[in-house]
Amino acid sequence: MPTPAPPASTPPTGDPSTDITGAELVLRVLRDEGVRHVFGNPGTTELPLIQRLASQRDIQYVLALQEASAVAMADGHARVTGRPAFVNLHAAAGLGNGMGALTNAAAARVPLVVTAGQQDLRHLIHEPVLAGDLTGLARATVKWSHEVSTRTELGTALHQAFRIAQAPPAGPVFLSLPMNLLDEVGPPPPRRTTIRYAAAAPVGDLAKLLNETPRDDIALVFGDELARLAPAEGLALAERLGTPVWGTGWPATNPFPTRHPLWRGYLPTHVPGIREALAPYRLVVIAGAQPFSLYYPYAPGPLLSDRTQVAQITEDPSAPGRDTPVDMALHGQLRPTLGELLDSLPSEGEAGHTSQGPSRHGPELPALDLPSLARVLAATLPDGAIVCDEAPQAARHIRAALDLRRANQYQWVAGGLGWAMPAAVGVSLARDRAAVLCTVGDGAAMYCPQALWTAARLELPIGFVVANNREYRVLKDNWRQRDPRPPRHLGMDLDRPAVDFVALSRSMGVPAGLAGSTGELTETLTDGYRTGRPFLVQVDL
């Protein structure tokens, strides 16, 4: 909706030879912070920044057709780079549209600097259209929420936003940027402060406990925090101990190579399964902040056996004891802490990494089911490609089939649907336009299909695979746990009318087709990746 034009810029307040507009200041801060992409959907309150972006070439504006897509694109980008990604949304309505994606970033502890244009500060008393309490709206989903009130504080606030987003535990932050401050001239931003995080937790007691406990009685549980911050050290610790490794039941990413002989897969998402998997061990060492962050349905009682000691290493001081009682908590930076722990352990007991990977040849099946779908996806995946997965029914089969040679190669939605398709765009951009596989259920694909348009516009090599069962099957399965013989499932069928994802994809500029057998899917994926451009495959199950 149109908004009133901003008033003329205020006179310079400093040295006329160095004064710049607030919009130019934002770009200088972005360059200082290493930002090369701005993800957004513009409106009138963002025009000062968009106009300045249009006059330069080193920072790319990535246009999303809806704000939730913009946030999820930035989420995928930050997961891969490990650095805060920058998002620019439109006023109160745009921020509201992005809130669902912001909850995902918060749950997955993804560092984002999210901004939104606010109306002219001098205009707020009149309650103009699209103005509102932006900081209050964002506060529930971010680490820090602030509205810039003067041109003088703009540079400091921006640098602080990047520092807070990156500081452990990482997460999104929000800044409200009044449009008159982006037009106003003033001094350049302050210098960027470089912070080095290197504080290791004391490891003596844990090293003693590990050395005194038989190796067969030890299990490791690695979370997303380790996958992003210290994957090499986690691998080295597992091989030094020769002990099995589990991932969390609701992972944002894979913390370990999935064909390593010590890898045992992901823990169940229910209390009896978690308890059963870890019951044989006297000592469970957790590396990461949220090892048991989701289990369903709720079940009372302890997650782990009373005979099991638990130690946890994390950068989040609030994490130990939140999911399960912890006997020993080490709060410190993961990489140096694990490095010192390795130095305190004997060197024997290494288990070499013998990755065999999934077979690329198997019996041809006349039709596709979830296990065969997963096998084809794994067999055709380009070397080193990252997977963005939001196909709840197929996920366990996909995770079992994939041969992931390194941590953080598989990405999973942290909660609300609509994440994977736009996240795949951000992931590909973060890796210099690398190949990405994006798997989505038909329900999830309807939340942010606008991401297809951005993938087409940027010609990114993303393979979108829609597992189409024409229903919300996860919800039906959960319903049957409560009522095994329901008379009907209300609001869970997507068959009348059925969604034509091929037509939808083509309307967004992405070539698409149907695959009804493993042979067709293999051929379609192979040919699609070969084009180096986006494509979509609808698989009816």
GULUM-287665 format. One record per residue (C-alpha): x, y, z. Coordinates in steps of 0.05 Angstrom, whole numbers, plus 5000, padded with zeros to 4 digits. Each point is the difference from the previous one (the first is absolute). Layout:
BEGIN
u X v Y w Z
...
This chain:
BEGIN
u 5000 v 5000 w 5000
u 5028 v 5069 w 4983
u 5028 v 5041 w 5057
u 5015 v 5075 w 5003
u 5065 v 5023 w 4969
u 5056 v 5015 w 5049
u 5017 v 5072 w 5015
u 5065 v 5031 w 4976
u 5063 v 4976 w 5033
u 5024 v 5038 w 5061
u 5064 v 5041 w 4993
u 5067 v 4965 w 5013
u 5020 v 4998 w 5072
u 5074 v 4984 w 4993
u 5054 v 5010 w 4948
u 4967 v 5014 w 4932
u 5058 v 4966 w 4965
u 4986 v 4933 w 5034
u 4926 v 5002 w 5017
u 4957 v 4946 w 4967
u 4927 v 4980 w 5000
u 4975 v 4948 w 5049
u 4987 v 4952 w 4941
u 5073 v 5005 w 4978
u 5021 v 4989 w 5072
u 4960 v 4935 w 5001
u 5037 v 4975 w 4938
u 5067 v 5018 w 5031
u 4984 v 4960 w 5062
u 4977 v 4941 w 4957
u 5066 v 5001 w 4963
u 5039 v 5003 w 5066
u 4961 v 4940 w 5025
u 5013 v 4959 w 4937
u 4929 v 5001 w 4974
u 4992 v 4987 w 4925
u 4925 v 4987 w 4996
u 4940 v 5039 w 5026
u 4937 v 4957 w 5002
u 4935 v 5039 w 4998
u 4933 v 5021 w 4973
u 4997 v 5075 w 4992
u 4949 v 5053 w 5017
u 4998 v 5076 w 5004
u 5032 v 5004 w 5068
u 5060 v 4961 w 4973
u 5009 v 5043 w 4937
u 5060 v 5041 w 5026
u 5039 v 4936 w 5010
u 4976 v 4966 w 4936
u 5018 v 5062 w 4959
u 5070 v 5000 w 5029
u 5007 v 4925 w 4987
u 4981 v 5012 w 4928
u 5059 v 5047 w 4989
u 5053 v 4949 w 5018
u 5019 v 4929 w 4979
u 5039 v 4965 w 5055
u 4940 v 4984 w 5044
u 4945 v 4961 w 4966
u 4927 v 5012 w 5016
u 4964 v 4933 w 5000
u 4926 v 5013 w 4987
u 4951 v 4954 w 5035
u 4926 v 5005 w 4982
u 4978 v 4994 w 5072
u 5034 v 5017 w 5066
u 4999 v 4930 w 5029
u 5040 v 4978 w 4939
u 5050 v 5056 w 5010
u 5013 v 4979 w 5072
u 5006 v 4927 w 4983
u 5049 v 5015 w 4943
u 5044 v 5038 w 5049
u 4992 v 4942 w 5049
u 5028 v 4950 w 4949
u 5057 v 5048 w 4982
u 5021 v 5010 w 5072
u 4998 v 4925 w 5016
u 5052 v 4987 w 4947
u 5046 v 5061 w 5009
u 4996 v 5001 w 5076
u 4994 v 5076 w 4997
u 4940 v 5045 w 5010
u 4958 v 5010 w 4938
u 4964 v 5066 w 4988
u 4925 v 5007 w 4987
u 4959 v 5062 w 4983
u 4925 v 4995 w 5009
u 4943 v 5050 w 4989
u 4971 v 5035 w 5061
u 4953 v 4966 w 5049
u 4961 v 4958 w 4950
u 5064 v 4973 w 4969
u 5031 v 4983 w 5067
u 4935 v 4965 w 5018
u 5004 v 4958 w 4937
u 5071 v 4980 w 5018
u 4986 v 4980 w 5072
u 4990 v 4926 w 4986
u 5067 v 4995 w 4966
u 5031 v 5039 w 5057
u 4976 v 4948 w 5050
u 5037 v 4947 w 4959
u 5064 v 5040 w 5001
u 4994 v 5010 w 5075
u 4988 v 4926 w 5013
u 5059 v 4980 w 4956
u 5044 v 5055 w 5030
u 5015 v 5031 w 4932
u 5035 v 5068 w 5002
u 4958 v 5051 w 4961
u 4997 v 5076 w 5000
u 4928 v 5015 w 4982
u 4980 v 5072 w 4985
u 4935 v 5032 w 4980
u 4985 v 5070 w 4977
u 4962 v 5043 w 5049
u 4961 v 5063 w 4982
u 5032 v 5068 w 5010
u 5008 v 5010 w 5075
u 4968 v 5069 w 4995
u 4939 v 4967 w 4970
u 4988 v 4945 w 5052
u 4957 v 5044 w 5045
u 4948 v 5000 w 4944
u 4999 v 4923 w 4996
u 5014 v 4995 w 4926
u 4984 v 4939 w 4959
u 5046 v 4940 w 5012
u 5034 v 5032 w 5060
u 4999 v 4963 w 5065
u 5039 v 4972 w 5059
u 5049 v 4962 w 4957
u 5048 v 4985 w 5057
u 4944 v 4973 w 5042
u 4975 v 4956 w 4943
u 5069 v 4970 w 4989
u 5021 v 4994 w 5073
u 4973 v 4930 w 5013
u 5042 v 4969 w 4945
u 5067 v 5037 w 5004
u 5058 v 5009 w 5048
u 4998 v 5076 w 4995
u 4948 v 5048 w 4972
u 5014 v 5074 w 4991
u 4973 v 5060 w 4962
u 5053 v 5050 w 4978
u 4979 v 5068 w 5025
u 5055 v 5046 w 4973
u 5046 v 5002 w 4940
u 5058 v 5003 w 5049
u 4986 v 4931 w 5029
u 4987 v 4965 w 4933
u 5070 v 4974 w 4988
u 5010 v 4978 w 5071
u 4933 v 4964 w 5001
u 5015 v 4963 w 4936
u 5069 v 4976 w 5022
u 4970 v 4980 w 5067
u 4946 v 4960 w 4965
u 5052 v 4958 w 4963
u 5039 v 4989 w 5064
u 4939 v 4977 w 5039
u 4975 v 4955 w 4945
u 5067 v 4965 w 4996
u 5014 v 4996 w 5075
u 4986 v 4932 w 5031
u 4948 v 4975 w 5002
u 4989 v 5028 w 4929
u 4932 v 5023 w 4977
u 4960 v 5053 w 4963
u 4997 v 5073 w 5021
u 4955 v 5056 w 4975
u 5010 v 5074 w 4984
u 4945 v 5049 w 4981
u 5027 v 5052 w 4951
u 4958 v 5064 w 4994
u 5002 v 5023 w 4929
u 5017 v 5073 w 5017
u 5065 v 4976 w 5033
u 5020 v 4965 w 4935
u 4993 v 5066 w 4963
u 5034 v 5042 w 5054
u 5074 v 5016 w 4991
u 5053 v 4993 w 5053
u 5068 v 4970 w 5015
u 5024 v 4932 w 4975
u 4990 v 4939 w 5045
u 5048 v 4984 w 5056
u 5054 v 4948 w 4990
u 4979 v 4927 w 5005
u 5021 v 4966 w 5064
u 5030 v 4931 w 4990
u 4986 v 4951 w 5056
u 5038 v 4936 w 5008
u 4964 v 4944 w 5038
u 5050 v 4950 w 5025
u 4983 v 4984 w 5072
u 5004 v 4925 w 5013
u 4962 v 4969 w 5058
u 5043 v 4962 w 5051
u 5001 v 4928 w 4977
u 5039 v 4965 w 5055
u 4941 v 4967 w 5035
u 4968 v 4977 w 4935
u 5066 v 4972 w 4974
u 5009 v 4962 w 5065
u 4929 v 4972 w 4994
u 5011 v 4979 w 4928
u 5066 v 4967 w 5017
u 4968 v 4961 w 5058
u 4939 v 4976 w 4962
u 5006 v 4940 w 4954
u 4992 v 5021 w 4928
u 4942 v 4952 w 4988
u 4961 v 5037 w 5054
u 5006 v 5069 w 4967
u 4954 v 5031 w 4949
u 5005 v 5068 w 4966
u 4940 v 5044 w 4980
u 5018 v 5056 w 4952
u 4954 v 5059 w 4987
u 4994 v 5055 w 4949
u 5047 v 5046 w 5039
u 5057 v 4950 w 4990
u 4983 v 4990 w 4926
u 5010 v 5074 w 4985
u 5055 v 5019 w 5048
u 5046 v 4940 w 5012
u 4984 v 4942 w 4952
u 5073 v 4979 w 4992
u 5012 v 4999 w 5075
u 4936 v 4959 w 5010
u 5023 v 4949 w 4948
u 5069 v 4997 w 5032
u 4970 v 4989 w 5070
u 4955 v 4943 w 4975
u 5059 v 4966 w 4965
u 5046 v 5010 w 5060
u 4949 v 4967 w 5046
u 4975 v 4950 w 4949
u 4929 v 5011 w 5027
u 4933 v 5004 w 4964
u 4970 v 5067 w 4979
u 4927 v 5020 w 4996
u 4969 v 5064 w 4973
u 4941 v 5034 w 5031
u 4930 v 4975 w 4982
u 4979 v 5066 w 4968
u 5065 v 5023 w 4967
u 5010 v 5066 w 4965
u 5060 v 4967 w 4966
u 5043 v 4938 w 5000
u 5056 v 5003 w 5053
u 5041 v 4941 w 4974
u 5017 v 4964 w 4934
u 4942 v 4953 w 4989
u 5040 v 4940 w 4974
u 5051 v 5002 w 5056
u 5002 v 4933 w 5038
u 4988 v 5036 w 5066
u 4937 v 5036 w 4976
u 4936 v 4970 w 5029
u 4951 v 5049 w 4968
u 4951 v 5048 w 5032
u 4967 v 4987 w 5067
u 4925 v 4987 w 5001
u 4953 v 5058 w 5013
u 4963 v 4965 w 5058
u 5021 v 4988 w 5071
u 4998 v 4923 w 5000
u 5043 v 4997 w 4938
u 5052 v 5049 w 5026
u 5003 v 4963 w 5066
u 5007 v 4932 w 4966
u 5055 v 5024 w 4952
u 5044 v 5028 w 5055
u 4983 v 4952 w 5058
u 5060 v 4954 w 4987
u 5050 v 5055 w 5015
u 5028 v 5023 w 5067
u 5024 v 5066 w 4973
u 4967 v 5044 w 4947
u 5040 v 5060 w 4977
u 4959 v 5054 w 4965
u 5034 v 5051 w 4955
u 4950 v 5055 w 4983
u 4944 v 5040 w 5031
u 4935 v 4964 w 4984
u 5010 v 4924 w 4997
u 4928 v 4981 w 5014
u 4964 v 5063 w 4978
u 4938 v 4966 w 4973
u 4964 v 4937 w 5018
u 4928 v 4982 w 4986
u 4953 v 4983 w 5032
u 5015 v 5028 w 5068
u 5020 v 4946 w 5049
u 5017 v 5009 w 5074
u 5062 v 4971 w 5032
u 5074 v 5005 w 4986
u 5028 v 4996 w 4930
u 5060 v 4960 w 5023
u 5011 v 4942 w 5047
u 5018 v 5016 w 5073
u 5064 v 4960 w 4991
u 5024 v 5046 w 4943
u 5045 v 5058 w 5015
u 4993 v 5060 w 4954
u 5053 v 5052 w 4981
u 4985 v 5058 w 4954
u 5046 v 5048 w 4963
u 4966 v 5063 w 4972
u 5010 v 5073 w 4985
u 4931 v 5015 w 5029
u 5002 v 5010 w 5075
u 4925 v 4989 w 5006
u 5000 v 4933 w 4964
u 5026 v 4948 w 5050
u 4943 v 4966 w 5037
u 4946 v 5030 w 4955
u 4985 v 4936 w 4962
u 5024 v 4949 w 5051
u 5037 v 5001 w 5066
u 5075 v 5009 w 4990
u 5053 v 4977 w 5049
u 5057 v 5041 w 4971
u 4993 v 5062 w 4957
u 5057 v 5034 w 4962
u 4985 v 5070 w 4976
u 5049 v 5024 w 4948
u 5016 v 5007 w 4927
u 4992 v 4932 w 4968
u 5061 v 5000 w 4955
u 5053 v 5017 w 5052
u 4965 v 4959 w 5054
u 4998 v 4937 w 4957
u 5072 v 5014 w 4978
u 5023 v 5001 w 5073
u 4959 v 4938 w 5015
u 5034 v 4963 w 4943
u 5068 v 5020 w 5027
u 4980 v 4969 w 5067
u 4981 v 4932 w 4972
u 5045 v 4942 w 4978
u 5009 v 4992 w 4926
u 4980 v 4927 w 4993
u 4931 v 4977 w 4979
u 4993 v 5035 w 4934
u 4948 v 4973 w 4951
u 5016 v 5017 w 4928
u 4948 v 5032 w 4955
u 4980 v 4949 w 4948
u 4945 v 5032 w 4960
u 4966 v 4952 w 4953
u 4940 v 5042 w 4982
u 4935 v 4977 w 4970
u 5000 v 4955 w 4940
u 4988 v 5036 w 4935
u 4972 v 4938 w 4968
u 4940 v 4961 w 5026
u 4939 v 4962 w 4976
u 4952 v 5041 w 4958
u 4933 v 5009 w 5034
u 4937 v 5010 w 4959
u 4976 v 5057 w 5046
u 5028 v 5046 w 5052
u 4992 v 4994 w 5075
u 5036 v 5039 w 5054
u 5060 v 4953 w 5008
u 5012 v 4996 w 4924
u 4990 v 5075 w 4994
u 5054 v 5011 w 5052
u 5048 v 4952 w 4966
u 4993 v 5035 w 4933
u 5010 v 5069 w 5032
u 5064 v 4975 w 5034
u 5027 v 4965 w 4938
u 4991 v 5060 w 4954
u 5023 v 5054 w 5049
u 5059 v 5039 w 4971
u 5065 v 4994 w 5039
u 5002 v 5050 w 5057
u 4929 v 5025 w 4989
u 4961 v 5024 w 5061
u 4930 v 4972 w 5015
u 4944 v 5044 w 5026
u 4946 v 4953 w 5025
u 4928 v 5015 w 5019
u 4966 v 4935 w 4981
u 4977 v 4974 w 5068
u 4975 v 4932 w 4976
u 5062 v 4986 w 4959
u 5052 v 5032 w 5046
u 5021 v 4937 w 5038
u 5009 v 4962 w 4936
u 5039 v 5057 w 4968
u 5046 v 5006 w 5061
u 5014 v 4926 w 4999
u 5016 v 4999 w 4925
u 5045 v 5061 w 4995
u 5075 v 4993 w 5000
u 5021 v 5066 w 5031
u 5076 v 5006 w 5003
u 5002 v 5060 w 5047
u 4959 v 5033 w 5055
u 4949 v 5055 w 4984
u 4986 v 4971 w 4931
u 4927 v 4983 w 5015
u 4952 v 5054 w 5023
u 4932 v 4988 w 5032
u 4943 v 5047 w 5017
u 5001 v 5021 w 5073
u 4925 v 5005 w 5010
u 4950 v 5037 w 4957
u 4990 v 4979 w 4928
u 5019 v 5041 w 4939
u 5075 v 5002 w 5013
u 5035 v 4953 w 4952
u 4984 v 5029 w 4931
u 5025 v 5070 w 5016
u 5056 v 4974 w 5045
u 5027 v 4961 w 4940
u 5007 v 5067 w 4963
u 5042 v 5029 w 5057
u 5042 v 4936 w 5005
u 5017 v 5001 w 4926
u 5020 v 5074 w 5003
u 5042 v 4988 w 5062
u 5040 v 4947 w 4964
u 5011 v 5041 w 4937
u 4941 v 4971 w 4962
u 5013 v 4928 w 5018
u 4951 v 4943 w 4988
u 4946 v 4989 w 5053
u 4947 v 4946 w 5008
u 4935 v 5026 w 5031
u 4950 v 4947 w 5022
u 4931 v 5023 w 5023
u 4934 v 4969 w 5015
u 4940 v 5025 w 4962
u 4973 v 5036 w 5061
u 5066 v 5035 w 5014
u 5008 v 5020 w 4926
u 4937 v 5043 w 5005
u 5028 v 5047 w 5053
u 5056 v 5034 w 4960
u 4996 v 4979 w 4927
u 5020 v 5071 w 4981
u 5072 v 4977 w 5011
u 4996 v 4964 w 4933
u 4995 v 5068 w 4966
u 5064 v 5025 w 5034
u 5037 v 4935 w 4983
u 4979 v 5009 w 4927
u 5018 v 5074 w 4999
u 5070 v 4985 w 5027
u 5008 v 4935 w 4960
u 5022 v 4960 w 5061
u 5014 v 4925 w 4993
u 4947 v 4975 w 5049
u 4961 v 4936 w 4991
u 4932 v 5006 w 5034
u 4967 v 4933 w 5014
u 4928 v 5001 w 5024
u 4977 v 4937 w 5035
u 4926 v 5004 w 4985
u 4953 v 4957 w 5040
u 4942 v 5049 w 4995
u 4990 v 5004 w 5076
u 5030 v 5022 w 5066
u 5022 v 4929 w 5016
u 5042 v 5018 w 5060
u 4938 v 5030 w 5033
u 4959 v 4940 w 4982
u 5051 v 4954 w 5031
u 5000 v 5041 w 5064
u 4923 v 5001 w 4999
u 4999 v 4924 w 4997
u 5044 v 4997 w 5062
u 4944 v 5036 w 5037
u 4942 v 4966 w 4963
u 5017 v 4936 w 4961
u 4933 v 4999 w 4963
u 4978 v 5071 w 4985
u 4936 v 5009 w 4960
u 5037 v 5051 w 4957
u 5061 v 5045 w 5000
u 4978 v 5073 w 5000
u 5042 v 5050 w 4960
u 5055 v 4951 w 4980
u 4986 v 4980 w 4928
u 5029 v 5038 w 4940
u 4967 v 4960 w 4945
u 4938 v 5040 w 4979
u 5027 v 5035 w 4962
u 5069 v 4969 w 4995
u 5058 v 5049 w 4996
u 5037 v 4999 w 4934
u 5071 v 5014 w 5021
u 5026 v 4993 w 4930
u 4955 v 5056 w 4975
u 5015 v 5042 w 5062
u 5075 v 4992 w 4989
u 4997 v 5017 w 4926
u 4959 v 5062 w 5016
u 5059 v 5023 w 5043
u 5050 v 4988 w 4943
u 5027 v 4933 w 5025
u 4997 v 4940 w 4953
u 4963 v 4942 w 5032
u 4975 v 4930 w 4988
u 4969 v 4938 w 5031
u 5038 v 4937 w 5021
u 4962 v 4936 w 5013
u 5056 v 4949 w 5004
u 5071 v 4996 w 5025
u 5025 v 5000 w 4928
u 4961 v 5063 w 4983
u 5023 v 5035 w 5063
u 5073 v 4980 w 4989
u 4998 v 5026 w 4929
u 4964 v 5065 w 5019
u 5047 v 5016 w 5057
u 5063 v 4984 w 4960
u 4977 v 5042 w 4941
u 4977 v 5056 w 5046
u 5066 v 5007 w 5037
u 5036 v 4999 w 4934
u 4965 v 5064 w 4978
u 5031 v 5040 w 5057
u 4933 v 5034 w 5010
u 4939 v 4989 w 5044
u 4950 v 4945 w 4986
u 4943 v 4966 w 5036
u 4976 v 4928 w 5003
u 4932 v 4981 w 5027
u 4999 v 4929 w 5028
u 4931 v 4973 w 5014
u 5000 v 4951 w 5058
